[in-house]
Amino acid sequence: MTTTSHGFKAEVQQLLNLMIHSVYSDREVFVRELVSNAADALDKARFTGLTRSDLTATAHDDPAIRISADTEAKTLTIEDDGIGMTQEEVVQNLGTIAHSGTKAFMEQASEGDGPKLIGQFGLGFYSAFMVAEKVVVDTLSAEPGSEPVRWSSAGEGTYEVEPGQRQHRGTTIILHLREDATEFGQDDRIRGIVKRHSDFLPWPIFVGEEQANSGKALWVEPPSQIEDEDANQFYKSITMDWQEPVRRIHVSVDSPIQYHAMLFIPGYRPYSLFDPTAAKGPRLYARRVMIEEHASDLFPDWLRFVRGVVDSEDIALNVSREMVQKTPIVRKIGDALTKRVLKDLGKWAEAEPAEDTPENTTYPAFWRNFGVLLKEGYYHGATNWGEQLLPLLRFNALSHDDADGLTSLQQYREAMPPTQETIWTFAAESREAALASPHLEVFRKKGFDVLLLTDPVDEWLTMSLTEFDGMPIKSITRGELELDDEESSEEQGEKTDLTEFSPWVKELLGDAVSEVRESTRLTDSAVVLVDAEDGLSRNMERVLEQTQQGTQGLTAQRVLELNARHPLIKNLAALKANGQEDAAADLARMLYDEALLLEGSVKEPAAMGRRLQDLLVKASQAALD
């Protein structure tokens, strides 16, 4: 064999520039690509050796991938004991961009049980030029009678092919590093890259004298053979979480798409859970090689607490392994795993915890950490996932002793008395604020339970969640309340006729309220503010103000309801009827202030303070007289 010089085909310079400057977002992936190609060569040798006994031997008893760095020479060497290449294959595979011996080999093996290999497009090799000013390849094919071949190029349009030096089958790649890439000539740097991207390849990868990869991919093992301790340690290694997960979901599917997944639910709420810039999503692997550390598009955003690994042999690799998340296959895998996660959560939610179950491993504990995301999921995905999400929802309720109590919609429905025909909800800033509200008075008296909604997302949730098991779901703060009046007027007290008084109060308050009417909600308090049947609620207005989204010129239209049986309302109505409108007006304005104060929405405290002061002056003067 003589030394020959060749020109790259397929407009090589333009494509090399694309590879070096555009395709990859992180230069360190060249290690992943070259290691993957070496693993492919080892797989080819093993597979071919099953049917042929005439292949030449390796130099080592245990085939492996070996990486060594020379800081003085500024070189990085990657060697394998794989199938190697003939001169013809070198020219064909390394001289033409987008040609791949791997892809051709897969096509030849497609009729049998051939291996699933990584480098389907032959572009990964050229990532070496991101860090190398010159690349030298020494290779010897396992085919009997083959001669060693050396390929070299500076990536500038030409390459040379000459006799090589290898004595045993396999391939050695020597990268002469650029001045700005000398960091890749250090063992520790390479060891970290191998650990990150290629830790689970089945072939040993030695960096210097140490094996840098574990070689054991737990997720492809049968679930029954995996110890909890091993799984928990694996979780900690990929998440850097010092606590153990509370749930593990192990999935292996062969058809119609082949994939494995080992997913985990953390035992606590990460501090970055609501940070829109935080990384999210499980690791995504293609045949044990990591192609995305955070596959954010794999799950819907409301499952962003799920950690773990997803690995598939059916992902169609595009020009770069970093550009596969949005492919149809990945979307199908994501949909299937979303369904599986929701199914597992459903079983967990139904299970009764044993007496010795740690508190943090129960479904209520999970709900307190991540339930707000499932509510978000129902609002955004009710059409696709509503049926699976609905049984998972949990709520605090009026009947509970504290804020830790939780009930499902089914439990609420089963506990409803026969006379109750609606599932009632009340959105408030906190449980304490809700319990102090006069809105609950009639429900306490009738023994009707109320779901207390204290998460900001609840306002959006109730837009989608309007009925359950044939029962309407309504807010106790909206519109007129229609409840059966079971008590006689003697038991409740006589009502005052507000036919003339209510319009007078409305005129007095002007645009501050949209209507003044008699209340069916109140049993003890004199007044309460109610949301209009349609439109923005006061709680939604509060949520938008707190999230700095503003209300875009919209404000909640409020209705002032008066308790016709309350002594104060009776007295005010009597003052108005007796011609003492000035006194009645001062007290009526204070009633409106009281209603604002009860719901925590006083917008003009100074004006309210002046009215109260004037009223106190008049009251004290009357006492002196």
RONUMI-271948 format. One line per field, with one value per residue (C-alpha): residue in one letter; x, y, z; chain. Coordinates in steps of 0.25 Angstrom, whole numbers. Layout:
BEGIN
code <- c(a  ...)
east <- c(X  ...)
north <- c(Y  ...)
up <- c(Z  ...)
unit <- c(A  ...)
This chain:
BEGIN
code <- c(m  t  t  t  s  h  g  f  k  a  e  v  q  q  l  l  n  l  m  i  h  s  v  y  s  d  r  e  v  f  v  r  e  l  v  s  n  a  a  d  a  l  d  k  a  r  f  t  g  l  t  r  s  d  l  t  a  t  a  h  d  d  p  a  i  r  i  s  a  d  t  e  a  k  t  l  t  i  e  d  d  g  i  g  m  t  q  e  e  v  v  q  n  l  g  t  i  a  h  s  g  t  k  a  f  m  e  q  a  s  e  g  d  g  p  k  l  i  g  q  f  g  l  g  f  y  s  a  f  m  v  a  e  k  v  v  v  d  t  l  s  a  e  p  g  s  e  p  v  r  w  s  s  a  g  e  g  t  y  e  v  e  p  g  q  r  q  h  r  g  t  t  i  i  l  h  l  r  e  d  a  t  e  f  g  q  d  d  r  i  r  g  i  v  k  r  h  s  d  f  l  p  w  p  i  f  v  g  e  e  q  a  n  s  g  k  a  l  w  v  e  p  p  s  q  i  e  d  e  d  a  n  q  f  y  k  s  i  t  m  d  w  q  e  p  v  r  r  i  h  v  s  v  d  s  p  i  q  y  h  a  m  l  f  i  p  g  y  r  p  y  s  l  f  d  p  t  a  a  k  g  p  r  l  y  a  r  r  v  m  i  e  e  h  a  s  d  l  f  p  d  w  l  r  f  v  r  g  v  v  d  s  e  d  i  a  l  n  v  s  r  e  m  v  q  k  t  p  i  v  r  k  i  g  d  a  l  t  k  r  v  l  k  d  l  g  k  w  a  e  a  e  p  a  e  d  t  p  e  n  t  t  y  p  a  f  w  r  n  f  g  v  l  l  k  e  g  y  y  h  g  a  t  n  w  g  e  q  l  l  p  l  l  r  f  n  a  l  s  h  d  d  a  d  g  l  t  s  l  q  q  y  r  e  a  m  p  p  t  q  e  t  i  w  t  f  a  a  e  s  r  e  a  a  l  a  s  p  h  l  e  v  f  r  k  k  g  f  d  v  l  l  l  t  d  p  v  d  e  w  l  t  m  s  l  t  e  f  d  g  m  p  i  k  s  i  t  r  g  e  l  e  l  d  d  e  e  s  s  e  e  q  g  e  k  t  d  l  t  e  f  s  p  w  v  k  e  l  l  g  d  a  v  s  e  v  r  e  s  t  r  l  t  d  s  a  v  v  l  v  d  a  e  d  g  l  s  r  n  m  e  r  v  l  e  q  t  q  q  g  t  q  g  l  t  a  q  r  v  l  e  l  n  a  r  h  p  l  i  k  n  l  a  a  l  k  a  n  g  q  e  d  a  a  a  d  l  a  r  m  l  y  d  e  a  l  l  l  e  g  s  v  k  e  p  a  a  m  g  r  r  l  q  d  l  l  v  k  a  s  q  a  a  l  d)
east <- c(0  5  2  -10  -16  -31  -41  -54  -67  -80  -75  -67  -62  -76  -81  -69  -72  -86  -82  -71  -79  -94  -99  -93  -96  -85  -71  -70  -79  -68  -64  -78  -78  -64  -67  -80  -74  -63  -75  -81  -69  -68  -83  -80  -68  -76  -88  -80  -71  -84  -85  -70  -58  -48  -47  -34  -31  -31  -19  -26  -33  -44  -48  -50  -49  -37  -34  -21  -17  -3  -2  12  9  -5  -12  -24  -24  -37  -34  -44  -42  -54  -56  -47  -47  -41  -34  -47  -56  -47  -48  -63  -66  -57  -56  -70  -79  -92  -88  -88  -82  -91  -104  -100  -96  -110  -117  -109  -113  -127  -132  -126  -124  -113  -109  -115  -104  -102  -95  -106  -101  -86  -85  -81  -66  -65  -68  -54  -50  -57  -45  -34  -25  -22  -28  -20  -27  -20  -28  -27  -39  -43  -44  -33  -22  -25  -14  -13  -17  -14  -24  -20  -26  -26  -41  -38  -43  -33  -29  -17  -18  -5  0  -3  4  -6  -3  -17  -31  -38  -36  -28  -32  -21  -26  -16  -23  -25  -19  -33  -36  -24  -34  -38  -24  -26  -31  -40  -47  -49  -53  -64  -69  -70  -77  -87  -90  -85  -86  -96  -89  -87  -73  -62  -56  -43  -37  -23  -22  -36  -50  -58  -72  -80  -85  -98  -111  -121  -133  -131  -131  -144  -150  -151  -136  -133  -131  -137  -123  -117  -129  -128  -113  -115  -126  -116  -105  -113  -120  -110  -121  -116  -130  -136  -148  -162  -167  -160  -167  -160  -165  -160  -167  -164  -175  -179  -167  -156  -152  -148  -150  -147  -154  -154  -163  -154  -158  -158  -162  -149  -147  -146  -160  -166  -154  -157  -143  -139  -135  -146  -149  -142  -130  -132  -123  -122  -116  -110  -103  -109  -114  -121  -118  -132  -142  -152  -161  -163  -174  -184  -179  -188  -180  -167  -165  -162  -147  -140  -136  -143  -135  -140  -134  -144  -140  -137  -124  -124  -111  -108  -113  -117  -128  -138  -147  -158  -158  -171  -165  -161  -175  -181  -172  -175  -190  -189  -180  -189  -201  -192  -188  -203  -207  -197  -201  -215  -211  -203  -215  -225  -215  -217  -204  -199  -198  -183  -182  -173  -181  -173  -176  -191  -199  -204  -189  -187  -199  -195  -182  -187  -202  -202  -196  -206  -217  -209  -209  -224  -226  -217  -219  -234  -237  -225  -222  -235  -240  -227  -224  -238  -237  -223  -228  -229  -235  -235  -250  -258  -260  -245  -239  -227  -220  -213  -227  -229  -241  -244  -256  -261  -260  -267  -278  -280  -281  -292  -305  -317  -322  -309  -310  -297  -282  -278  -264  -259  -246  -238  -224  -223  -231  -231  -236  -247  -252  -253  -262  -277  -279  -278  -289  -301  -293  -288  -303  -308  -296  -291  -277  -269  -256  -246  -237  -225  -215  -214  -216  -230  -237  -232  -236  -250  -252  -250  -255  -270  -276  -273  -281  -293  -292  -290  -278  -280  -274  -281  -277  -283  -297  -310  -310  -322  -323  -335  -340  -344  -345  -357  -357  -359  -346  -338  -344  -354  -348  -349  -355  -343  -351  -348  -336  -327  -329  -326  -313  -309  -311  -303  -291  -292  -282  -275  -285  -293  -305  -310  -320  -325  -315  -318  -304  -303  -308  -300  -293  -300  -294  -285  -279  -282  -276  -285  -290  -281  -268  -256  -256  -250  -240  -236  -234  -225  -217  -214  -210  -200  -194  -192  -201  -210  -225  -224  -234  -244  -249  -258  -272  -277  -291  -294  -304  -311  -316  -331  -331  -319  -322  -313  -320  -333  -329  -323  -336  -344  -335  -337  -352  -353  -346  -333  -325  -312  -310  -314  -305  -293  -296  -298  -285  -278  -286  -279  -266  -268  -271  -258  -251  -256  -251  -238  -239  -240  -234  -235  -232  -230  -244  -250  -242  -249  -263  -261  -255  -267  -276  -270  -270  -285  -287  -279  -287  -300  -296  -292  -306)
north <- c(0  14  27  34  47  49  60  59  58  64  78  74  87  93  81  80  95  91  80  88  101  98  83  82  91  86  82  71  62  58  48  42  41  34  25  21  18  9  2  0  -7  -16  -20  -23  -32  -39  -41  -45  -55  -63  -68  -67  -74  -68  -54  -49  -49  -37  -32  -33  -45  -35  -26  -11  3  10  25  32  46  52  66  69  64  70  58  49  35  26  11  -1  -16  -16  -20  -10  -5  -9  1  2  3  15  22  19  22  33  40  43  51  45  31  21  7  5  8  -2  -12  -11  -12  -25  -31  -26  -40  -46  -43  -32  -22  -9  1  16  23  22  35  34  49  46  44  58  64  61  73  82  80  75  82  68  54  41  28  14  2  -12  -20  -34  -40  -50  -45  -30  -20  -8  5  19  31  45  59  73  75  85  78  66  54  44  28  21  8  7  1  -7  -22  -26  -23  -11  4  15  30  40  55  66  76  91  101  105  90  85  83  70  65  62  49  55  63  51  42  52  52  37  36  46  41  27  21  10  5  -10  -10  -6  8  11  25  23  11  12  8  20  14  5  -3  -7  -1  -4  0  -11  -22  -29  -21  -34  -35  -20  -18  -5  -1  -2  6  17  18  19  30  38  37  43  53  57  56  51  46  34  34  30  23  15  12  2  0  -9  -9  -17  -14  -6  3  -3  5  4  14  15  27  32  42  50  50  65  77  82  97  100  93  106  113  114  114  101  89  78  64  51  46  42  30  24  10  13  26  39  48  58  60  67  63  74  70  56  58  70  81  77  64  72  66  52  48  36  30  27  18  14  6  11  26  31  38  51  59  61  52  65  68  56  61  65  53  45  33  41  47  34  29  41  39  25  28  39  29  19  29  34  19  17  29  24  11  18  28  16  8  9  11  0  5  5  12  25  37  43  31  32  38  49  53  53  61  72  73  72  72  86  81  71  82  89  77  76  90  89  74  71  66  56  53  57  43  38  51  53  41  47  60  63  75  81  82  89  76  74  77  84  88  74  67  62  57  52  56  42  42  56  50  38  46  56  56  53  67  72  73  81  79  92  99  112  118  127  131  121  111  121  132  123  118  132  136  138  130  117  120  114  102  99  100  90  81  82  80  90  88  99  103  110  108  119  109  105  117  111  97  100  106  92  84  87  74  60  47  55  66  80  87  101  112  117  131  132  136  135  123  113  104  98  106  95  104  112  127  126  117  127  140  149  156  170  175  180  183  198  198  190  199  211  204  202  216  220  212  215  207  200  189  184  180  180  168  159  148  133  130  137  132  141  152  164  166  159  162  152  149  151  139  141  149  151  146  154  142  142  157  155  143  152  163  154  148  162  159  170  169  177  187  176  176  167  171  170  168  172  163  167  158  162  155  162  172  183  182  183  195  202  199  205  217  219  217  227  238  237  235  242  233  221  225  226  212  206  211  204  191  191  194  182  173  177  175  161  157  164  174  188  196  210  208  223  226  214  220  233  228  219  231  240  229  228  242  242  230  236  249  242  234  248  254)
up <- c(0  -4  3  -5  -3  -5  -5  4  -4  -2  0  12  16  17  25  34  38  41  50  57  59  58  61  75  86  95  90  101  93  83  94  94  79  78  90  84  70  78  85  71  66  78  76  62  65  75  66  54  63  66  52  47  54  44  50  55  70  79  86  100  106  111  99  104  100  105  106  109  110  108  113  108  94  95  89  93  89  88  85  83  81  71  57  50  36  23  13  5  18  23  10  9  24  27  14  11  20  24  20  31  31  44  36  25  35  41  28  25  39  39  35  47  62  59  69  71  68  71  59  48  41  41  46  60  56  50  64  67  59  69  78  69  59  53  54  52  51  51  49  45  40  47  33  30  22  24  25  35  30  35  32  35  33  38  34  23  11  9  16  14  14  16  23  37  49  57  60  65  60  65  63  70  68  72  74  73  82  78  87  93  95  104  115  108  109  124  130  140  130  121  132  136  122  121  134  129  115  114  128  124  112  113  109  119  117  123  125  128  137  143  138  137  134  142  130  137  133  144  135  125  136  141  152  161  161  165  180  186  191  177  171  182  180  165  167  176  166  154  162  173  183  196  200  195  186  191  178  167  153  145  130  119  106  94  84  76  81  89  101  116  127  142  148  162  170  180  195  196  187  180  183  168  165  161  155  140  136  144  137  137  131  132  125  111  105  92  94  107  102  108  98  107  122  123  113  116  105  109  120  121  129  141  143  144  158  151  151  145  132  118  108  94  83  73  74  60  61  53  49  64  76  83  73  75  86  77  68  67  74  86  87  87  98  106  104  108  121  125  125  133  143  145  146  157  165  164  170  181  184  186  195  210  216  227  241  240  227  228  227  216  207  207  196  205  207  192  190  199  191  177  177  172  159  157  158  148  139  140  136  124  120  124  110  109  124  132  134  140  148  154  164  168  173  188  195  209  214  225  232  234  248  241  228  227  225  211  203  189  181  182  197  198  189  197  210  205  212  203  203  197  182  179  182  189  188  194  189  199  202  214  222  233  224  219  233  237  226  227  214  222  232  226  222  236  240  230  232  217  215  207  199  203  191  196  184  173  163  169  162  148  153  155  141  136  148  147  151  157  157  152  163  159  166  170  178  190  187  173  170  178  188  186  199  204  216  226  239  242  244  259  260  251  255  247  235  232  218  210  198  199  208  198  186  196  200  186  182  194  191  176  167  179  177  166  174  188  192  203  207  208  212  226  239  249  241  236  222  212  199  188  174  162  155  143  142  150  165  176  179  164  165  177  171  158  167  175  162  156  144  148  144  131  135  140  154  161  161  175  181  195  202  215  226  228  241  247  258  252  238  245  252  240  232  243  243  228  229  241  232  239  226  230  242  234  223  232  238  224  219  231  228  214  221  230  218  212  225  226  213  215  203  209  198  205  220  222  217  225  238  236  235  247  255  251  255  269  271  268  277  289  288  288  300  307  303)
unit <- c(A  A  A  A  A  A  A  A  A  A  A  A  A  A  A  A  A  A  A  A  A  A  A  A  A  A  A  A  A  A  A  A  A  A  A  A  A  A  A  A  A  A  A  A  A  A  A  A  A  A  A  A  A  A  A  A  A  A  A  A  A  A  A  A  A  A  A  A  A  A  A  A  A  A  A  A  A  A  A  A  A  A  A  A  A  A  A  A  A  A  A  A  A  A  A  A  A  A  A  A  A  A  A  A  A  A  A  A  A  A  A  A  A  A  A  A  A  A  A  A  A  A  A  A  A  A  A  A  A  A  A  A  A  A  A  A  A  A  A  A  A  A  A  A  A  A  A  A  A  A  A  A  A  A  A  A  A  A  A  A  A  A  A  A  A  A  A  A  A  A  A  A  A  A  A  A  A  A  A  A  A  A  A  A  A  A  A  A  A  A  A  A  A  A  A  A  A  A  A  A  A  A  A  A  A  A  A  A  A  A  A  A  A  A  A  A  A  A  A  A  A  A  A  A  A  A  A  A  A  A  A  A  A  A  A  A  A  A  A  A  A  A  A  A  A  A  A  A  A  A  A  A  A  A  A  A  A  A  A  A  A  A  A  A  A  A  A  A  A  A  A  A  A  A  A  A  A  A  A  A  A  A  A  A  A  A  A  A  A  A  A  A  A  A  A  A  A  A  A  A  A  A  A  A  A  A  A  A  A  A  A  A  A  A  A  A  A  A  A  A  A  A  A  A  A  A  A  A  A  A  A  A  A  A  A  A  A  A  A  A  A  A  A  A  A  A  A  A  A  A  A  A  A  A  A  A  A  A  A  A  A  A  A  A  A  A  A  A  A  A  A  A  A  A  A  A  A  A  A  A  A  A  A  A  A  A  A  A  A  A  A  A  A  A  A  A  A  A  A  A  A  A  A  A  A  A  A  A  A  A  A  A  A  A  A  A  A  A  A  A  A  A  A  A  A  A  A  A  A  A  A  A  A  A  A  A  A  A  A  A  A  A  A  A  A  A  A  A  A  A  A  A  A  A  A  A  A  A  A  A  A  A  A  A  A  A  A  A  A  A  A  A  A  A  A  A  A  A  A  A  A  A  A  A  A  A  A  A  A  A  A  A  A  A  A  A  A  A  A  A  A  A  A  A  A  A  A  A  A  A  A  A  A  A  A  A  A  A  A  A  A  A  A  A  A  A  A  A  A  A  A  A  A  A  A  A  A  A  A  A  A  A  A  A  A  A  A  A  A  A  A  A  A  A  A  A  A  A  A  A  A  A  A  A  A  A  A  A  A  A  A  A  A  A  A  A  A  A  A  A  A  A  A  A  A  A  A  A  A  A  A  A  A  A  A  A  A  A  A  A  A  A  A  A  A  A  A  A  A  A  A  A  A  A  A  A  A  A  A  A  A  A  A  A  A)
